[in-house]
Amino acid sequence: MANLLIVDDENDVREFAANFFRRRKINVTTAASGEDALLLLEKMVPDLILLDIKMTGIDGIETLRRIRQKGIASKVIMVTGKKPDEEGSLEKCKEYTVSAYVHKPLELDELESIVVNELK
């Protein structure tokens, strides 16, 4: 079974996505912050990480930088409410090898398609 880590500081978004993917027989772990995600990644290496860019504490891009710094090669899908080119976030994400870029509000059909494709 595939392992998915969802990192989002919005509880409703995080739990909604987690329940959606659990119903699709994907093993889901969640983290409410970049800091929580980094702690979890000391104990597990998921196949795929859904990572929100804009979070309190360390943001998604800094979390991604630290994930790559630890040598964790999990695929990562960045989730954002921003336009990809805003604040140079797309360039930073490419630098740290991101598989995809998904916009909020989440379109579940699109998200499911991207996640399933990345987990193949």
C-alpha positions as CSV (number, residue, x, y, z in Angstrom):
1,M,0.0,0.0,0.0
2,A,1.3,3.5,-0.9
3,N,2.2,5.9,1.9
4,L,1.1,9.6,1.6
5,L,2.1,12.4,3.9
6,I,-0.2,15.4,3.9
7,V,1.2,18.6,5.4
8,D,-1.2,21.5,5.8
9,D,-1.8,23.9,8.7
10,E,-5.5,24.1,7.9
11,N,-7.1,21.3,9.9
12,D,-10.2,21.0,7.6
13,V,-8.2,20.9,4.4
14,R,-5.8,18.3,5.9
15,E,-8.5,16.0,7.3
16,F,-10.7,16.3,4.2
17,A,-7.8,15.3,1.9
18,A,-6.7,12.5,4.3
19,N,-10.2,11.0,4.4
20,F,-10.5,11.3,0.7
21,F,-7.3,9.3,0.1
22,R,-7.9,6.8,2.9
23,R,-11.2,5.8,1.1
24,R,-9.0,5.1,-1.9
25,K,-6.9,2.6,0.1
26,I,-3.9,4.9,0.5
27,N,-2.1,4.9,3.8
28,V,-2.2,8.5,5.0
29,T,-0.2,10.3,7.7
30,T,-0.8,14.0,8.4
31,A,1.2,16.8,9.8
32,A,-0.1,20.2,10.9
33,S,3.2,22.1,10.2
34,G,6.5,21.9,8.5
35,E,8.1,21.2,11.9
36,D,5.8,18.3,12.5
37,A,6.4,16.9,9.1
38,L,10.2,17.0,9.6
39,L,9.8,15.1,12.9
40,L,7.6,12.4,11.2
41,L,10.2,12.1,8.4
42,E,12.8,10.9,10.9
43,K,10.6,7.8,11.5
44,M,9.1,7.2,8.0
45,V,9.7,7.9,4.3
46,P,6.5,8.3,2.4
47,D,6.1,7.6,-1.3
48,L,4.5,11.0,-1.8
49,I,4.2,14.2,0.2
50,L,1.4,16.7,-0.3
51,L,2.9,19.9,1.0
52,D,1.2,23.2,1.5
53,I,3.4,26.2,0.7
54,K,1.8,28.8,2.9
55,M,1.9,27.7,6.5
56,T,2.6,29.3,9.9
57,G,6.1,28.5,11.3
58,I,8.4,27.2,8.5
59,D,6.6,27.4,5.2
60,G,6.4,24.6,2.6
61,I,9.3,25.7,0.5
62,E,11.6,25.8,3.6
63,T,10.2,22.4,4.7
64,L,10.9,21.1,1.2
65,R,14.5,22.4,1.3
66,R,15.1,20.7,4.7
67,I,13.5,17.4,3.4
68,R,15.9,17.4,0.4
69,Q,18.8,18.4,2.7
70,K,18.1,15.2,4.8
71,G,18.4,13.2,1.5
72,I,14.7,12.2,1.5
73,A,13.8,11.5,-2.1
74,S,10.0,11.2,-1.7
75,K,8.0,12.7,-4.5
76,V,6.4,16.0,-3.5
77,I,3.3,17.8,-4.7
78,M,3.2,21.4,-3.6
79,V,-0.2,22.8,-2.7
80,T,-0.7,26.5,-3.0
81,G,-3.2,29.4,-3.1
82,K,-0.6,31.5,-4.9
83,K,0.1,31.8,-8.6
84,P,3.1,29.6,-9.4
85,D,5.3,32.6,-10.4
86,E,4.4,34.6,-7.2
87,E,7.5,35.3,-5.1
88,G,9.6,33.0,-7.2
89,S,8.0,30.0,-5.5
90,L,7.9,27.9,-8.7
91,E,11.6,28.3,-9.3
92,K,12.4,27.3,-5.7
93,C,10.1,24.3,-6.1
94,K,11.8,23.2,-9.3
95,E,15.2,23.6,-7.6
96,Y,14.1,21.0,-5.0
97,T,12.5,18.7,-7.5
98,V,8.7,18.9,-7.1
99,S,6.6,16.5,-9.1
100,A,3.5,18.7,-9.4
101,Y,2.0,22.0,-8.3
102,V,-1.7,22.0,-7.3
103,H,-3.8,25.1,-6.5
104,K,-6.3,25.7,-3.8
105,P,-9.2,25.4,-3.6
106,L,-8.4,21.7,-4.2
107,E,-10.2,20.1,-7.2
108,L,-10.5,16.6,-5.9
109,D,-10.7,15.0,-9.4
110,E,-7.5,16.8,-10.4
111,L,-5.8,16.0,-7.1
112,E,-6.7,12.4,-7.2
113,S,-5.5,12.0,-10.8
114,I,-2.1,13.6,-9.9
115,V,-1.7,11.6,-6.7
116,V,-2.6,8.3,-8.3
117,N,-0.3,9.0,-11.2
118,E,2.6,9.9,-8.9
119,L,2.1,6.8,-6.8
120,K,2.3,4.4,-9.8
